Amino acid sequence: MNYNLITILGPTAVGKTRLAALLANRFDGEIISADSRQVYKKMNIGTGKDLDDYIVDGKKIPYHLIDILEPTEEFNLFLFTQYFYKAFEEINSRNKIPFLVGGTGLYLHAILKGYKLNKVEFNKQKYDELNKLSIEQLRDRLKKVNPKLHNTTDLIIKDRIIKAIIISEEKMDILPENPEIKSLTIGIYLDREKVKERISSRLKYRLENGMIEEVEKLVADGITFDKLEFFGLEYKYIGMYLKCELNYNDMFQKLNSAIHQFAKRQMTWFRKMEREGIKIHWIDGADYKAAEKIILENYFS
């Protein structure tokens, strides 16, 4: 099989980014992030960017879809696929190997299964009409027009619900066909207890080294606590702590438990992908030699 992409996936805290950077350095590649939050500027610790991981032997490995939007801007699956294919073609034009790296199951699935997503023109009149409805009425309407809703975050924020309804109900512009993706996919597997240990240790470190201050700065810059929930678990629970709805210990315990559950759901996504025919070459931990061997034996065969 002639591959044109290498995908590195796995749950949070298993070392995907560093492994991908080492492999991209070895095989002259560039990295495309498949993370729904790392696109945002000013959100480094809570999203786990770990930009030092991209430096190998003193050289910065090129990466894409990181720090490209302000926290006030919209990002969704459609935009991700547009950014992905643009980066994919740019990397190919330089005769480099694109590495897709991340743990956002929906985003990975969209690329590996070739979702055909269409563009909807913004309808201000309809937006204003929908905005008069309560959030409960909007949720009911969205569930009726799109019972197979992929992204449950569309049910949290009123603006997102309205836009999701418009996308489901409006006439869509058909976009040009995207290039066919043939991915050699490597999955990093770790024993669940080891993943939980890593998550807890990493969370403690991040909380003690600026993550709370990062969220405080976002709030000071005008990001609402409702919007913080959209940005994910770390921002949600630290937001609750800042509002004095949780004390520090309860915040840590609840956030830690929620991230453990999130990692479990990530693995559920990956197993679902396998059932749908996506071949994943699993390796035990972020084993560079094992991943290198898979690439040498498959990508270049």
VOKOLLUM-18559 format. One record per residue (C-alpha): x, y, z. Coordinates in nm, 3 decimals. Layout:
VOKOLLUM-18559
       u       v       w
       X       Y       Z
...
***
This chain:
VOKOLLUM-18559
       u       v       w
   0.000   0.000   0.000
   0.132   0.345  -0.089
   0.088   0.560   0.221
   0.085   0.939   0.214
   0.044   1.010   0.588
   0.175   0.876   0.918
  -0.063   0.907   1.213
   0.047   0.886   1.576
  -0.248   0.851   1.813
  -0.317   0.750   2.170
  -0.481   0.870   2.491
  -0.358   1.171   2.684
  -0.025   1.155   2.873
   0.136   0.869   2.678
   0.404   1.075   2.501
   0.258   1.119   2.150
   0.410   1.458   2.077
   0.768   1.375   2.169
   0.760   1.045   1.983
   0.617   1.214   1.674
   0.885   1.484   1.687
   1.161   1.223   1.706
   1.010   1.032   1.414
   0.956   1.347   1.209
   1.321   1.434   1.265
   1.427   1.084   1.160
   1.211   1.072   0.846
   1.221   1.439   0.742
   0.862   1.515   0.829
   0.636   1.788   0.965
   0.365   1.755   1.227
  -0.005   1.838   1.194
  -0.174   1.857   1.533
  -0.509   1.679   1.571
  -0.606   1.858   1.890
  -0.925   2.059   1.928
  -0.772   2.306   2.176
  -0.408   2.355   2.082
  -0.519   2.574   1.792
  -0.577   2.852   2.046
  -0.316   3.108   2.147
  -0.267   3.198   2.518
  -0.373   2.845   2.616
  -0.049   2.652   2.658
  -0.044   2.469   2.990
  -0.410   2.367   3.003
  -0.398   2.230   2.649
  -0.066   2.053   2.704
   0.123   2.204   2.412
   0.466   2.118   2.555
   0.637   2.305   2.272
   0.981   2.196   2.395
   0.888   1.846   2.275
   0.921   1.970   1.916
   1.291   2.050   1.959
   1.514   1.759   1.858
   1.896   1.789   1.860
   1.862   2.165   1.877
   1.629   2.179   1.577
   1.264   2.282   1.588
   1.043   2.031   1.407
   0.785   2.223   1.199
   0.429   2.193   1.327
   0.088   2.304   1.204
  -0.254   2.384   1.361
  -0.104   2.511   1.685
  -0.144   2.873   1.801
  -0.343   2.980   1.496
  -0.657   3.129   1.656
  -0.751   3.365   1.938
  -0.960   3.214   2.222
  -1.253   3.433   2.109
  -1.259   3.269   1.765
  -1.464   2.969   1.655
  -1.308   2.631   1.581
  -1.490   2.316   1.480
  -1.459   1.993   1.285
  -1.521   2.160   0.949
  -1.246   2.418   1.008
  -1.009   2.148   1.131
  -1.046   1.949   0.810
  -0.990   2.263   0.601
  -0.674   2.351   0.792
  -0.557   1.990   0.782
  -0.578   1.951   0.403
  -0.409   2.288   0.349
  -0.117   2.185   0.573
  -0.111   1.836   0.418
  -0.068   1.978   0.069
   0.192   2.232   0.182
   0.401   1.961   0.347
   0.377   1.739   0.038
   0.483   2.032  -0.181
   0.809   2.042   0.015
   0.856   1.667  -0.032
   0.826   1.612   0.343
   0.627   1.342   0.520
   0.314   1.468   0.703
   0.263   1.329   1.053
  -0.088   1.364   1.198
  -0.058   1.359   1.577
  -0.315   1.380   1.853
  -0.586   1.235   2.065
  -0.908   1.410   1.954
  -1.087   1.102   1.825
  -1.343   1.283   1.611
  -1.077   1.485   1.429
  -0.860   1.180   1.364
  -1.162   0.980   1.251
  -1.267   1.257   1.011
  -0.933   1.242   0.829
  -0.874   0.868   0.837
  -1.229   0.790   0.719
  -1.246   1.081   0.473
  -1.550   1.268   0.606
  -1.716   1.474   0.333
  -1.806   1.799   0.509
  -1.974   2.092   0.340
  -1.968   2.466   0.395
  -2.268   2.663   0.512
  -2.301   3.037   0.448
  -2.383   3.237   0.762
  -2.747   3.348   0.776
  -2.772   3.647   1.015
  -3.149   3.675   0.997
  -3.195   3.313   1.094
  -2.931   3.348   1.366
  -3.117   3.641   1.521
  -3.446   3.450   1.509
  -3.296   3.145   1.678
  -3.121   3.360   1.938
  -3.463   3.460   2.074
  -3.529   3.099   2.180
  -3.420   2.956   2.514
  -3.121   2.724   2.528
  -3.354   2.432   2.613
  -3.568   2.501   2.305
  -3.257   2.522   2.089
  -3.123   2.193   2.222
  -3.451   2.018   2.142
  -3.450   2.163   1.791
  -3.091   2.062   1.725
  -3.153   1.706   1.844
  -3.450   1.680   1.607
  -3.263   1.803   1.299
  -2.940   1.620   1.384
  -3.010   1.313   1.602
  -2.663   1.174   1.523
  -2.482   1.480   1.657
  -2.104   1.416   1.657
  -1.993   1.698   1.882
  -2.174   1.719   2.216
  -2.006   2.053   2.293
  -2.261   2.193   2.047
  -2.516   2.147   2.328
  -2.330   2.353   2.589
  -2.297   2.706   2.449
  -2.595   2.888   2.297
  -2.392   3.031   2.008
  -2.267   2.683   1.916
  -2.620   2.537   1.930
  -2.752   2.808   1.696
  -2.470   2.758   1.446
  -2.514   2.379   1.458
  -2.887   2.421   1.380
  -2.808   2.649   1.085
  -2.554   2.398   0.954
  -2.810   2.117   0.982
  -3.097   2.309   0.821
  -2.942   2.536   0.560
  -2.850   2.454   0.201
  -2.482   2.367   0.185
  -2.214   2.454  -0.069
  -2.041   2.144  -0.202
  -1.665   2.180  -0.168
  -1.400   2.032  -0.401
  -1.291   1.676  -0.331
  -1.006   1.643  -0.085
  -0.707   1.422  -0.165
  -0.743   1.059  -0.064
  -0.565   0.985   0.262
  -0.381   0.657   0.307
  -0.243   0.659   0.657
   0.005   0.432   0.827
  -0.136   0.458   1.179
   0.060   0.390   1.496
  -0.114   0.381   1.833
   0.058   0.423   2.169
  -0.081   0.191   2.432
  -0.005   0.199   2.803
  -0.154   0.004   3.089
  -0.447   0.201   3.226
  -0.293   0.231   3.573
   0.024   0.378   3.422
  -0.182   0.629   3.226
  -0.366   0.728   3.544
  -0.036   0.773   3.730
   0.098   0.994   3.451
  -0.219   1.201   3.436
  -0.218   1.264   3.813
   0.152   1.352   3.823
   0.126   1.581   3.521
  -0.184   1.756   3.656
  -0.016   1.825   3.991
   0.286   1.971   3.813
   0.081   2.191   3.583
  -0.136   2.326   3.862
   0.176   2.419   4.056
   0.345   2.575   3.754
   0.111   2.829   3.606
  -0.208   2.658   3.484
  -0.433   2.843   3.730
  -0.268   3.172   3.640
  -0.322   3.093   3.271
  -0.697   3.057   3.329
  -0.705   3.374   3.542
  -0.545   3.563   3.253
  -0.807   3.433   3.009
  -1.085   3.553   3.239
  -0.912   3.891   3.276
  -0.899   3.913   2.895
  -1.275   3.873   2.874
  -1.327   3.498   2.830
  -1.647   3.404   3.013
  -1.673   3.112   3.252
  -1.930   2.956   3.016
  -1.673   2.971   2.734
  -1.413   2.815   2.963
  -1.632   2.504   2.981
  -1.616   2.479   2.602
  -1.234   2.472   2.622
  -1.236   2.146   2.815
  -1.188   1.990   3.153
  -0.891   2.187   3.287
  -1.052   2.521   3.205
  -1.393   2.412   3.332
  -1.278   2.295   3.674
  -1.024   2.571   3.731
  -1.301   2.813   3.636
  -1.518   2.659   3.908
  -1.230   2.699   4.152
  -1.186   3.065   4.057
  -1.560   3.120   4.110
  -1.520   2.963   4.457
  -1.757   2.681   4.365
  -1.486   2.428   4.452
  -1.196   2.443   4.695
  -0.850   2.352   4.566
  -0.854   1.991   4.685
  -1.200   1.920   4.543
  -1.102   2.087   4.216
  -0.794   1.868   4.189
  -0.979   1.547   4.271
  -1.270   1.613   4.036
  -1.045   1.729   3.752
  -0.808   1.437   3.797
  -1.097   1.189   3.788
  -1.250   1.359   3.483
  -0.922   1.340   3.288
  -0.895   0.969   3.373
  -1.243   0.917   3.228
  -1.150   1.123   2.924
  -0.849   0.899   2.856
  -1.079   0.597   2.878
  -1.317   0.755   2.625
  -1.025   0.822   2.392
  -0.940   0.453   2.387
  -1.306   0.375   2.317
  -1.282   0.601   2.009
  -0.970   0.422   1.886
  -1.126   0.077   1.933
  -1.429   0.200   1.739
  -1.199   0.311   1.458
  -1.044  -0.035   1.448
  -1.388  -0.198   1.425
  -1.455   0.024   1.125
  -1.152  -0.109   0.946
  -0.879   0.139   1.037
  -0.560  -0.055   1.094
  -0.371   0.065   1.402
  -0.022  -0.069   1.475
  -0.011  -0.061   1.855
   0.316  -0.017   2.041
   0.383  -0.049   2.414
   0.444   0.306   2.530
   0.618   0.574   2.325
   0.877   0.323   2.201
   1.085   0.501   1.937
   1.255   0.188   1.804
   0.927   0.000   1.768
   0.765   0.291   1.584
   1.069   0.338   1.361
   1.059  -0.030   1.268
   0.688  -0.010   1.173
   0.754   0.289   0.949
   1.058   0.134   0.782
   0.876  -0.194   0.716
   0.549  -0.039   0.592
   0.575   0.319   0.475
   0.884   0.265   0.261
   0.814  -0.090   0.145
***
